[in-house]
Amino acid sequence: MPSFFELLLLCGVVLAVAFWWRTNELKQVAYQIARRRCDESDVQFLDDSVVLAKVRLRRNDKGHIALLCYFSFEFATVGDARYRGEMQFLGRRLEGVDMEPHKL
């Protein structure tokens, strides 16, 4: 029979895998949104990637606790200037996309 510590460790591993699975799924969605937003704004999506910047817990519209995930990406217009973009997901729902002011 497993000890309390082993059960606790197993729960921790299951939670870590579930967290990784969920954020990886969101990262793929964030990548598609960032690429589309850059195409719509006529800017270049740099490094072909998005990065999970931070994670918080927040209540959604129904009052349930959900993960608030911030993803960041970089884009450029002309020249060497790099600009930053950020998007927020509350659970699986996109809350917003922000792009730094940039020159066209």
QUICORHU-V616437 format. One record per run of one state. SS is the DSSP state (@ for helix, = for strand, . for the rest). FROM is the first residue (numbers start at 1). TO is the last residue. If there is no record, write none. Layout:
SS_FROM_TO + SS_FROM_TO
This chain:
._1_3 + @_4_40 + ._41_43 + =_44_45 + ._46_50 + =_51_59 + ._60_64 + =_65_76 + ._77_81 + =_82_90 + ._91_92 + =_93_99 + ._100_104
